Amino acid sequence: MASAEEEEEEEDNSSSKMGTTTNSSSSKNNTQASGATLLVEPATDNKDTTAPGTSAGKVSETAKLGKGTCKDNDDDPDRTSKDYYFDSYAHHAIHEEMLKDEVRTRTYEMAIMQNKHLFQEKIVLDVGCGTGILSMFAAQAGAKQVYAIDCSTIIEQAREIVKINGLAEKITLIQGKVEEIELPDGLTHVDIIISEWMGYFLLYESMLNTVLYARDKWLVPNGIIFPDKAVMYLTGVEDGNVKRDRFDFWDDVYGFDMTPIKQIAISEPVVDVVDAKSLVTDSVPILHLDILTCTEADLEFASNFKLTAQKNDYVHGLVAYFECAFTQIHKPIGFSTAPFARYTHWKQTILYLEEPLTIFAGETVFGEISCKPNKQNNRDLDIGLTINCKGRYSEVKDKKARFRLR
């Protein structure tokens, strides 16, 4: 896969290539991986680092408004935790964090703006548009019309943003749930779907389900999805200081045993920045997704893994990260959320083990990792882990752990 020239050598996002093998034919992706073939090099250009999406145009009188349904009344007795998910995206701070993530935002900008030939006079659907940044990129690239959908009330600010940037005639904003709305004017097909659906551990918050629904309902045959590939990886980490601070703390709290809380705490994955120097093993892929063909069933997976130690050290936990790519364009590009890549707001997800493994270079940790939506709230993830290790000092057989990412 081709790669873009690096903009900032000291902040290299990745120098690897994304594997193209996908598995979307069943609900269980059983991937036995002994070595990782990592992603494409990051999207970079020669632009400065000013905030994206700041170009202005003529101010139009009104922004178009599509028809949709979305509960936004806090007093509604029928509201559920799923409804409050959308409320969390109403606050500007979460959008500020995402917009300031230049790896994320610049990659989308380049994928769109460097491929204007794909957007000329096309109908584009933006799933989960937020502030409208991706919609505005698409409009600037020459889209005939962009339909931007979001259930959060942030769409009210997006409507103003679109208006003051002179793009109201090109972008139709629709507040509602994708699964409940119809596109205006009887529109039944779109040429391109753009969406920033990725969550922590790639699948947290289950927004990809919504993208797949939109794909199956509206995308034309041989249509384009940005991005269209995603791979999740697993690696081992030495992280004794953090483990002691977060979990072993509960063993003795001012002289009191509070280990019941420790059991709860260690069952929750930690989303944080992992120092690349603390990685102990190689990285292996545990999930491949082709967004053009995968189904909702593929988002529930079980994958075998085998990690090989690169040095003598301890394994306190397993780290998950992901990479995404835009491969339907002239020069495919992508980004990585790996510990050895440039920072993104997704950081990494760490699954801490109750007891560390003492491991020597060349020894292996192997087992299975599984993931499925939580039954009570399908935006949460239930993650299962089975660990095996037969080393010089550590011997573990079918040690099981359960986590809930919420």
Beta strands, then each sheet from edge to edge (+ up, - down):
strand 1: 64-66
strand 2: 123-127
strand 3: 145-150
strand 4: 171-175
strand 5: 190-195
strand 6: 219-226
strand 7: 229-237
strand 8: 270-272
strand 9: 284-290
strand 10: 301-308
strand 11: 313-326
strand 12: 333-336
strand 13: 348-359
strand 14: 364-373
strand 15: 381-390
strand 16: 395-405
sheet 1: 1+ 4+ 3+ 2+ 5+ 6+
sheet 2: 8+ 13- 11+ 7- 9+
sheet 3: 8+ 13- 11+ 12-
sheet 4: 10+ 14- 15+ 16-
end
